[in-house]
Amino acid sequence: MSDPSPPPAASSPAKKRMVPCPNCRAPALFSPANPYRPFCSARCQGHDFGAWANEAYRVGANPPPDDKE
């Protein structure tokens, strides 16, 4: 009896997934090999963190209804 051949996906190398950096839109590797993912660099990651810390990002919300009725 011969051994079954491995599935094609297992024998081919995995394709590296590139995504646009949320800050500068440069291609960034989206894998555990990139410690800054989804960012392209420490600079872009730090810039985004600074924006969060300065409350530049906000989630919109409606004011709560009045309970006067």
C-alpha positions as CSV (number, residue, x, y, z in Angstrom):
1,M,0.0,0.0,0.0
2,S,1.3,3.5,-0.8
3,D,1.1,6.4,1.5
4,P,-1.6,9.0,0.6
5,S,-0.2,12.2,-0.6
6,P,-0.6,15.3,1.6
7,P,-3.2,17.8,0.6
8,P,-2.0,20.5,-1.7
9,A,-2.3,23.3,0.9
10,A,0.0,21.4,3.3
11,S,2.7,21.0,0.8
12,S,2.7,24.6,-0.5
13,P,4.3,27.4,1.6
14,A,1.8,29.7,3.3
15,K,1.3,33.0,1.5
16,K,2.2,36.0,3.7
17,R,-0.8,38.2,4.4
18,M,-0.2,41.9,3.9
19,V,-2.6,44.5,5.2
20,P,-2.5,48.3,5.0
21,C,-1.2,49.9,8.1
22,P,-4.1,51.8,9.8
23,N,-1.9,54.8,10.3
24,C,0.2,55.4,7.2
25,R,-1.5,52.8,4.8
26,A,1.9,51.2,4.0
27,P,1.8,47.4,3.6
28,A,2.3,45.6,6.9
29,L,2.8,41.9,7.5
30,F,-0.2,40.4,9.4
31,S,1.4,37.5,11.3
32,P,2.9,36.8,14.7
33,A,6.3,37.6,13.1
34,N,5.3,41.3,13.1
35,P,5.3,42.5,16.7
36,Y,3.5,45.7,15.7
37,R,0.7,44.1,13.8
38,P,-1.6,45.5,12.3
39,F,0.8,48.4,12.2
40,C,3.9,48.5,10.0
41,S,6.3,49.9,12.7
42,A,6.7,50.9,16.3
43,R,6.3,54.6,15.2
44,C,2.9,54.0,13.7
45,Q,1.8,51.9,16.7
46,G,3.0,54.6,19.1
47,H,1.2,57.3,17.0
48,D,-2.1,55.4,17.3
49,F,-1.6,54.8,21.0
50,G,-1.0,58.5,21.5
51,A,-4.2,59.3,19.7
52,W,-6.1,57.0,22.0
53,A,-4.4,58.5,25.1
54,N,-5.4,62.0,24.0
55,E,-9.0,60.9,23.4
56,A,-8.8,61.7,19.6
57,Y,-11.0,58.6,19.0
58,R,-14.5,58.7,20.3
59,V,-17.5,56.5,20.0
60,G,-20.7,58.4,19.2
61,A,-23.6,57.9,21.5
62,N,-27.1,59.3,21.9
63,P,-27.9,61.1,25.2
64,P,-29.9,59.0,27.6
65,P,-33.7,59.7,27.6
66,D,-35.2,61.9,30.3
67,D,-37.2,59.9,32.8
68,K,-39.6,62.8,33.6
69,E,-42.7,61.0,32.3
